[in-house]
């Protein structure tokens, strides 16, 4: 009995001794699911994932300026590819970890119809989007309005958040009655949990392929490499499907 106790103690000590920490830059649309994934990662590996949430465009500039991030989970595929080209990443580590979806959403359960017809009516109230220069979901929102031929009508009503998290804040607090946000911000367990929404058809905007990449600063970090592997696991895919992501 005593021998088993010491063996268990040694195993636990070994796991603690090998545990490490990874600094992760996370696109704002991934805020909720990544909190869950970080907890799953901790349970599975003992490693801690320290998350910074923000816009992909801002992270790009920060990484170029020497920010201590070791893994980037972007909201697009272009930014990780640029960083790869510029020598900020570990070659061969970039991959698509999810494909996101855009949704027109209101905190009011009666505001948005399931076909998005309100967009072709005369605009009433503000429409929140993420800054299209910095956030891929903001660019997708502008693309959607343009393809529906309603961009000119809605442009005076658009209010921009720095990232998709701020755009969602505008819509959720009523500062704007509508917002183009990430489906993951209003869906959990495969269901839209609040308000009213129109899931924008994928043919109205360019695919939101989201890439992850191991940055140079994380090349020698065991936890960073472990996270990159963990993101490809069935457990992570199951979590992300619950938030509306595809692969």
C-alpha positions as CSV (number, residue, x, y, z in Angstrom):
1,X,0.0,0.0,0.0
2,X,2.8,2.4,1.0
3,X,4.7,1.5,-2.2
4,X,1.7,2.4,-4.3
5,X,1.3,5.7,-2.5
6,X,5.0,6.6,-3.2
7,X,4.7,5.5,-6.9
8,X,1.6,7.7,-7.3
9,X,3.4,10.6,-5.6
10,X,6.4,10.2,-7.9
11,X,4.1,10.1,-11.0
12,X,2.3,13.3,-9.9
13,X,5.7,15.0,-9.1
14,X,6.9,14.0,-12.6
15,X,3.9,15.4,-14.3
16,X,4.2,18.7,-12.3
17,X,7.9,18.9,-13.1
18,X,7.3,18.5,-16.8
19,X,4.4,21.0,-16.9
20,X,5.1,24.2,-18.7
21,X,3.3,27.3,-19.9
22,X,2.5,28.6,-23.4
23,X,1.6,32.2,-24.4
24,X,-1.2,32.1,-27.0
25,X,-2.6,34.9,-29.1
26,X,-6.2,34.1,-29.8
27,X,-8.6,35.7,-32.3
28,X,-11.5,37.3,-30.6
29,X,-14.1,35.0,-32.2
30,X,-12.4,32.0,-30.5
31,X,-12.6,33.5,-26.9
32,X,-15.3,31.3,-25.5
33,X,-14.3,27.9,-27.1
34,X,-10.6,28.5,-26.4
35,X,-11.3,29.0,-22.7
36,X,-12.8,25.5,-22.7
37,X,-10.0,24.1,-24.8
38,X,-7.4,25.6,-22.5
39,X,-9.0,23.8,-19.6
40,X,-9.1,20.5,-21.5
41,X,-5.5,21.0,-22.5
42,X,-4.5,21.5,-18.8
43,X,-6.3,18.3,-17.8
44,X,-4.8,16.3,-20.6
45,X,-1.2,17.5,-20.4
46,X,-0.7,19.5,-17.2
47,X,0.5,22.5,-19.3
48,X,-1.0,26.0,-18.9
49,X,-2.2,28.0,-21.9
50,X,-2.1,31.7,-21.1
51,X,-4.6,33.4,-23.5
52,X,-4.5,36.9,-25.0
53,X,-7.7,37.7,-26.8
54,X,-7.8,40.3,-29.6
55,X,-7.9,41.1,-33.3
56,X,-5.7,39.2,-35.7
57,X,-4.5,42.4,-37.3
58,X,-3.3,43.8,-34.0
59,X,-1.6,40.5,-33.1
60,X,0.2,40.6,-36.5
61,X,1.7,44.0,-35.6
62,X,2.6,43.0,-32.1
63,X,4.3,39.8,-33.2
64,X,6.4,41.8,-35.7
65,X,7.3,44.2,-32.8
66,X,8.5,41.3,-30.7
67,X,5.5,40.4,-28.5
68,X,6.2,37.2,-26.5
69,X,3.5,35.1,-28.1
70,X,4.5,31.5,-28.9
71,X,1.3,30.3,-30.7
72,X,-1.1,32.2,-32.9
73,X,-4.7,31.2,-33.4
74,X,-5.7,33.6,-36.2
75,X,-9.2,34.4,-37.6
76,X,-7.8,34.0,-41.1
77,X,-5.2,32.1,-43.1
78,X,-3.5,35.1,-44.6
79,X,-1.9,36.5,-41.4
80,X,-0.1,33.3,-40.4
81,X,1.0,32.9,-44.0
82,X,2.5,36.4,-44.0
83,X,4.3,35.8,-40.7
84,X,5.6,32.5,-42.1
85,X,6.9,34.3,-45.1
86,X,8.6,36.9,-42.9
87,X,10.4,34.4,-40.8
88,X,8.4,34.7,-37.6
89,X,7.1,31.1,-37.5
90,X,8.5,27.6,-37.3
91,X,8.3,26.2,-40.9
92,X,5.8,23.4,-41.5
93,X,3.7,24.1,-38.4
94,X,0.8,26.1,-40.0
95,X,-2.5,24.4,-40.4
96,X,-6.3,25.2,-40.5
97,X,-7.7,24.5,-37.1
98,X,-11.3,25.6,-37.9
99,X,-13.6,27.3,-40.4
100,X,-15.7,30.0,-39.0
101,X,-19.2,31.3,-39.8
102,X,-20.7,34.8,-39.9
103,X,-24.0,35.6,-38.4
104,X,-26.3,38.6,-38.3
105,X,-27.4,38.8,-34.7
106,X,-29.5,40.9,-32.3
107,X,-29.9,40.6,-28.6
108,X,-33.7,41.2,-29.2
109,X,-35.3,37.8,-29.9
110,X,-37.7,39.5,-32.5
111,X,-35.3,41.7,-34.4
112,X,-33.6,39.4,-36.9
113,X,-35.5,37.1,-39.2
114,X,-34.1,33.7,-40.1
115,X,-33.6,34.7,-43.8
116,X,-31.9,38.1,-43.1
117,X,-34.6,40.0,-45.0
118,X,-34.2,43.0,-42.7
119,X,-31.0,43.9,-44.6
120,X,-33.0,44.6,-47.8
121,X,-35.4,46.9,-46.0
122,X,-34.7,50.6,-45.2
123,X,-32.0,50.6,-42.4
124,X,-33.2,51.2,-38.9
125,X,-30.6,51.6,-36.2
126,X,-26.9,51.0,-36.1
127,X,-25.2,47.9,-37.4
128,X,-22.1,46.8,-35.5
129,X,-19.2,45.1,-37.3
130,X,-15.5,44.4,-36.5
131,X,-13.0,46.7,-38.2
132,X,-12.6,45.2,-41.7
133,X,-9.0,46.4,-41.9
134,X,-8.0,44.3,-38.8
135,X,-10.6,41.6,-38.4
136,X,-11.5,39.0,-41.0
137,X,-15.1,38.7,-39.7
138,X,-15.4,42.5,-40.3
139,X,-14.2,42.0,-43.9
140,X,-16.7,39.2,-44.3
141,X,-19.5,41.5,-43.1
142,X,-18.6,44.2,-45.6
143,X,-18.4,41.5,-48.3
144,X,-21.9,40.2,-47.4
145,X,-23.4,43.7,-47.6
146,X,-21.8,44.3,-50.9
147,X,-22.9,41.0,-52.4
148,X,-26.5,41.7,-51.3
149,X,-26.2,45.2,-52.9
150,X,-27.1,46.9,-49.7
151,X,-23.7,48.3,-48.6
152,X,-24.4,51.8,-49.8
153,X,-27.7,51.9,-47.8
154,X,-26.2,50.5,-44.6
155,X,-22.9,52.2,-44.7
156,X,-24.0,55.4,-42.8
157,X,-25.4,53.1,-40.0
158,X,-22.3,51.0,-39.5
159,X,-20.4,51.2,-36.2
160,X,-17.0,49.5,-36.0
161,X,-15.5,47.7,-33.1
162,X,-11.7,47.0,-33.0
163,X,-12.4,43.3,-33.1
164,X,-15.3,40.9,-33.3
165,X,-15.5,40.9,-29.5
166,X,-16.2,44.6,-29.4
167,X,-18.7,44.3,-32.2
168,X,-20.5,41.7,-30.2
169,X,-20.4,44.0,-27.1
170,X,-22.1,46.8,-29.1
171,X,-24.9,44.5,-30.2
172,X,-25.3,42.7,-26.9
173,X,-25.6,45.9,-24.9
174,X,-28.0,47.6,-27.3
175,X,-25.5,50.2,-28.4
176,X,-26.4,48.8,-31.9
177,X,-29.6,46.8,-32.4
178,X,-27.8,44.5,-34.9
179,X,-24.3,43.1,-35.4
180,X,-22.4,40.9,-37.7
181,X,-20.6,38.6,-35.3
182,X,-19.1,35.2,-35.2
183,X,-21.5,32.3,-34.8
184,X,-19.3,31.0,-32.0
185,X,-20.2,34.1,-29.9
186,X,-24.0,33.2,-29.9
187,X,-23.9,29.4,-30.2
188,X,-23.0,26.8,-27.6
189,X,-23.8,23.1,-27.7
190,X,-24.9,23.4,-31.4
191,X,-27.7,25.9,-30.5
192,X,-28.0,29.7,-30.7
193,X,-28.4,30.5,-27.0
194,X,-29.8,34.0,-27.0
195,X,-31.4,36.7,-29.2
196,X,-32.3,36.3,-32.9
197,X,-30.0,35.4,-35.7
198,X,-29.5,34.8,-39.4
199,X,-26.6,32.5,-40.2
200,X,-25.2,34.1,-43.3
201,X,-24.9,31.7,-46.3
202,X,-21.3,30.8,-47.1
203,X,-21.6,32.0,-50.7
204,X,-21.9,35.6,-49.5
205,X,-18.4,35.9,-48.2
206,X,-15.0,34.4,-48.6
207,X,-14.3,31.3,-46.5
208,X,-13.2,32.1,-43.0
209,X,-10.4,29.5,-42.8
210,X,-8.7,30.0,-39.5
211,X,-5.0,29.0,-39.2
212,X,-2.8,28.2,-36.2
213,X,0.9,28.5,-36.3
214,X,3.8,27.9,-34.0
215,X,5.8,31.1,-33.6
216,X,9.6,31.3,-33.4
217,X,9.4,32.2,-29.7
218,X,7.7,28.9,-28.9
219,X,10.0,26.7,-31.0
220,X,11.7,25.2,-27.9
221,X,8.7,25.2,-25.6
222,X,7.3,21.8,-25.0
223,X,3.9,23.3,-24.0
224,X,3.6,25.2,-27.3
225,X,4.3,22.1,-29.4
226,X,1.9,20.1,-27.2
227,X,-0.9,22.7,-27.8
228,X,-0.4,22.6,-31.6
229,X,-0.9,18.8,-31.5
230,X,-3.8,19.1,-29.1
231,X,-5.6,21.5,-31.5
232,X,-5.8,18.6,-34.0
233,X,-7.5,16.2,-31.6
234,X,-11.0,14.8,-31.7
235,X,-11.7,16.4,-28.3
236,X,-11.0,19.9,-29.7
237,X,-13.0,19.3,-32.8
238,X,-16.0,18.2,-30.7
239,X,-15.7,21.4,-28.6
240,X,-15.5,23.6,-31.7
241,X,-18.4,21.9,-33.5
242,X,-20.6,22.9,-30.5
243,X,-19.8,26.5,-31.3
244,X,-20.6,26.2,-35.0
245,X,-17.2,25.7,-36.4
246,X,-16.4,23.4,-39.3
247,X,-13.3,21.7,-40.5
